[in-house]
């Protein structure tokens, strides 16, 4: 991956920028264009042929002449042919592996992957993601499997946006609403409240998806920007318990609140809670996210009591006194290495997607 990518700006980038500048809801924009969800998805990823009617609608809604929009597409597609050829010669092994994994020929990859160009595909899925490991990581995830999985999650999120289920992202709204999410941390059966948590996130512009760890190839969670004005958060059931679920969810949401997420953040860990509490060998944004979550869950007074817990009785009493989940207290004990990971696990509740 040593080629200096010079990304060609696709027409969809201009469309999304103008839609954002004019504060137009994407669902409303789709309806004004009289496009189905599938057609609109192709448009957003430069897979829909420009027609005279679309050029007219772009001019009417977004500004610029019909000729501008027709030429914008024509120029891009003329340039992208040469670009794709060049990128393929540089990244043949990677792109061929992606084709094999999807059982398609290279000529159909962009349509199948639903993406604008090989250049953007390589940049967004093989160059840009920040993959965070714990010190003891024992395996290297397959970049091809990761790209496929991430793209499928994105497609699911994009469809929710096109259908109008998700508002534009607001870090201020999410900061306020996260207190309502915390109210659910004491619920034993997480499966019963997943849709409520999703609804809160949708209102704040965050598409929240829950996936099995097997489908995510060992990922614990990820956070990324989606279509400029939205955020995508995916949580897996890697450790199959409620404490891991809540720490991962709150950690990813804190990234949405605190950081621009110009690059996707993908979290792996081979030991429960180790990655979330790692103080070294990590990026500054990770520590910010960790501190934000700890402040939410454990005020200083609670931390003092946690340090003194020596039995199940102490843990349950503390949970009742401060109205905190006993599972989260145990998880904090483990994160701070106050007791072995095998201790106090009876308070955990199983979570499986």
MOCORWO-V834283 format. One line per field, one symbol per residue. ss: DSSP state (H for helix, E for strand, C for the rest). phi: phi as a letter, one per 40 degrees, with the letter a starting at -180 (. if undefined). burial: I if it has 16 or more other ideal C-beta (glycine too) atoms within 10 Angstrom, else O. A space follows every 10 residues. Layout:
ss: ???
phi: ???
burial: ???
This chain:
ss: CCCCCCCCCC HHHHHHHHHH HCCCCHHHHH HHHCCCHHHH HHHHCCCCCC CHHHHHHHHH HHCCCHHHHH HHHHHHHHHH HHHHHHHHHH CHHHHHHHHH HHCCCHHHHH HHHCCCCHHH HHHHHHHCCE EECCCCCCCC CCHHHHHHHH HHHHHHHHHH HHCCCCCCCC HHHHHHHHHH HHHHHHCCCH HHCHHHHHHH HHHCCEEEEE ECCCCCCCEE EEEEEECCCE EEEEEECCCC EHHHHHHHHH HHHHHHHHCC CCCCEEEECC CCCHHHHCCC CCCHHHHHHH HHHHHHHCCH HHHHHHCCCC CHHHHHHHHH HHCCCHHHHH HHHHHCCCCC CCCCHHHCCE CCC
phi: .bcccbcccc dcccccccdc ccfccccccc cccfbcdccc ccccbfbbcc bcccdccdcc cbggcccdcc cdcccccccc cccccccccc bdcccccccc cbfbcdcbcc cccfacacdc ccccbbbcdc bbbcccdbab ccdccccccc ccccdccccc cccgcbcccb ccccdccccc cccccccccd dcbccccccc cdccgbcbbb bcccccfgcc aabacbfgbb bbbbbbbdbf bcccdcccdc ccccccccbc fcbcbbbbab adgcccbccb facdcccdcd cccccccbdd ccddcccbcb addccccccc cbfbcccccc ccdcccfcac cccgccccbc bab
burial: OOOOOOOIOI IIIIIIOIIO OOOOOIIOII OOIOIOOOOI IIIIIIIIOI OOOIIOIIIO IIOOOIOOII OIIOOIOOOI OOIIOOIIOI IOOIIOIIIO OIOOOOOOII OOIIIIIIII IIOIIIOOII IIIIOOIOOO IOIIIIIIII IOIIOOIIOI IIOOOIIIII IOIIIOIIOO IIOIIOOOOI OOOIOOIIOI IIOIIIIIII IOIOOIOIII IIIIIIIOII IIIIIIIIIO IIIIIIIIII IIIIIIIOIO IOOIIIIIII OIIIIIIIOO OOOOIIOOII OIIIOIIIOO OIOOIIOOIO OOOIIOOIIO OOOIIIIIII IIIIIOOOOO IOOIOOIIIO IOI
